[in-house]
Amino acid sequence: MKDFDAKLGTLLEWLSANTALSLVSGKITVKNTPDSGRGLYATGRIGSLEEIVNVPHLLLLNFTTALAHVSKFAGFGLSEPHYAKINVPKTLQDQITQIYKKLTLEGILALLSFQFLSAYIVLEKRRGTNSFWKPFLDMLPELEELSLAPVVWTVLQSPGHEDLTKYLPRSTRKHTERVVKRFETDYSTVNAFLDLTLDKVEFLWAWMCINSRCLYMEMPQKKDSSDNFTLAPYVDFLNHLGNDECGIKIDTHGFHVLTSTAYTPGMELYFSYGPHSNEFLLCEYSFTIPQNRWNYIDVSDYITPLLRPQHVAFLEEAGYYADYTINDMGMSFRTEIALAALQESDPAQSRKLQAFVDGISDGTVYQLKSHVLLKHILTKIVGDCEKKLAIDTEDPRMKAISVLYSDTKAIAERTIEEIGG
């Protein structure tokens, strides 16, 4: 804890020393607890719409600032106006800056933000005290703190990872496969670009720090939304909650955080990362939250095997094939359409089905049989969840996955009750 407090003090000094525009309210503090990890807490009364943090642009770590720093050692200049406000202090040359000297502007611009920034963080971390970013990098979480994310134990091939993969819900397994593919692509692309092999564990740490902490911010060099993000020192202590309790404003002065509700001393401040289910939060950020209103069940794997070729053709033509979900509000419209289509031997010729698709009919004519089929599917899902939850374990990774089964079981049981189970 003393080490954490010392590093936090260094970070605050770094934020205030580099520009007068930095702001960290005296009404907030960072706490690091065993149960919930790091978080921002109120130490005094905070009103709604009160600014609590501002991080100037030169202290934000993103594609623009990283490129500005690298350019000081590489053989290219940056003349665009968005680089003018990035003051890069002189730092000592070392083995890493020798790597920067070999980089080209064209090569860097061809990289995704995730790729360039992950590599940059790995290299800057190696520079130690030579790095301008050291106070911020020292406060990023250790990889162990992000180890609940399936991508971490999959890439590391941690003991028991094969059993953990089998324990994952099917939809979570698919999500994990997509995340792992993203990571492996970024890792191989960066190694080819640098013409060297970065340590995979170090790259995974940097990659996960970005994935779990980046905030949306447009990058002038990038057009794709996935490239438009920044890391914001101190702001990244804000933990996620389903509802926005803090908002963000970005202007020429920096990255501002303002409250959208009032706080009393001792309360934790939260920020919404977006409308994400616990499956998404675990796969991307390495945590889950209780009472997550964005949870849902993906029943695609139960419905699509029931579809005959004529059903598939109709649903594809109508734009309703796959992605069938259920949440606490009930079935998605896509799911209703799929279950209705199953009741037609020739769906393409059914006027009542087309009327349902077009919104002319409310689909009541299909409801009874749809509910019977849905109840059958959900009953099976409840049974599967109960079998998984019956497994006794002390493994925190298994416990995190168990949360997903509990969430799914709860939605399935509520839905069965609502449709007359």
ABEGO torsion letter per residue (X at the ends): XAAAAAAAAAAAAAAAAABAABBBBAABBBBBBAAAEBBBBBABBBBBGBBABBBBAAABBBAAAAAAAAAAABABBBABAAAAABBBBBBBBBAAAAAAAABBAAAAAABBAAAAAAAAAAAAAAAEAABAAAAAAAABBBAAAAAABAAAAAAAGBBGAAAAAAABBAAAAAAAAAAAAAAAAAAAAAAAAAGBBBBAAAAAAAAAAAAAABBBBBBAABABAAABBBBBBGAAABBBBABBABBBBBBAAEBBBBBABBBBBGBBBBBBAEBBBAAAAAAAAGBBBBGBAABBBBAAAAAAAABBAAAAAAAAAAGABEGBBBBAAEBBAAAAAAAAAAABABAAABAAAAAAAAGABAGAAAAAAAAAAAAAAAAAAAAAAAAAAABBBABAAAAAAAAAAAAAAAAAAAAAAAAGX
